[in-house]
Amino acid sequence: MQKVLVLLGSNRPGRNGEKVARWFKDITNQRTDMEFEHVDIDDLQLPMYNEPRSPMEGNYQYDYTKRWSKKVADADAFVFITPEYNHGYPAVLKNAIDYLNHEWKHKPVGFISYGVNQGVRAVEQLCQVLRVLKMVPISTLPHVGFNIITEIDSQGNLLVHEGKAPAAQNMLDELKWWSEALSIARSKN
Ligand SMILES: Cc1cc2nc3c(=O)[nH]c(=O)nc-3n(C[C@H](O)[C@H](O)[C@H](O)COP(=O)(O)O)c2cc1C
């Protein structure tokens, strides 16, 4: 069974990311065809990138890097949950990506984003970076995103409109297709 690592990519105290991640966890709980591990980037406790050697060598000095490396290496596919910060994605997420290299290679990645415009610019920026790591960014329509102005109420609850759950399931279907195809391709290397 394909293993999917779902990464919550913001760590701000009071972040909206937790609500989005909780909603998505319920979506993944409805599936029995893939295995999901939900990771909060805050729990990784990665300092600003400080490994002495290039991640391309895979020779890590610090235990936090070794732990993160194993998690990513064990996964067949990813879903990144990201907000939009200044038309990009959070620095903490770039930091976690940059720590590793081969562990990401030839694996697919889907996105759930949020922001004033559903965070789509963060996803576009992520795609540019993840392609350098030879990942395969998954694109589905409608995109799975939340508008933080109209889809969070005055109590701070996430308002999940009709169509959001099917869009997320569609993204997971596509992720599964790529995950299976790329697992076979990787096994031939
Ligand atoms: C530093 C910062 C910059 C932001 N810049 C943007 C932006 O460029 N576009 C946007 O749609 N939202 C922007 N926002 C709003 C965030 O998308 C929104 O606050 C979101 O909830 C942040 O994710 P988090 O709550 O998980 O930290 C920004 C928020 C922060 C904190």
The ligand as an ORCA input file, in Angstrom:
! r2SCAN-3c Opt
* xyz 0 1
  C       3.705     37.004      7.097
  C       2.380     36.832      6.416
  C       2.245     37.171      5.088
  C       1.045     36.951      4.431
  N       0.953     37.224      3.106
  C      -0.138     36.819      2.424
  C      -0.182     36.900      1.000
  O       0.727     37.354      0.354
  N      -1.286     36.440      0.360
  C      -2.340     35.878      1.039
  O      -3.287     35.432      0.407
  N      -2.345     35.809      2.389
  C      -1.262     36.267      3.079
  N      -1.236     36.154      4.444
  C      -2.416     35.654      5.121
  C      -2.233     34.165      5.394
  O      -2.414     33.381      4.253
  C      -3.204     33.721      6.478
  O      -2.969     34.521      7.619
  C      -3.020     32.259      6.835
  O      -3.947     31.922      7.837
  C      -1.612     32.008      7.334
  O      -1.413     30.660      7.646
  P      -1.261     30.165      9.165
  O      -2.469     30.764      9.876
  O      -1.296     28.682      9.114
  O       0.028     30.764      9.644
  C      -0.056     36.417      5.132
  C       0.091     36.105      6.491
  C       1.289     36.285      7.125
  C       1.420     35.885      8.567
*
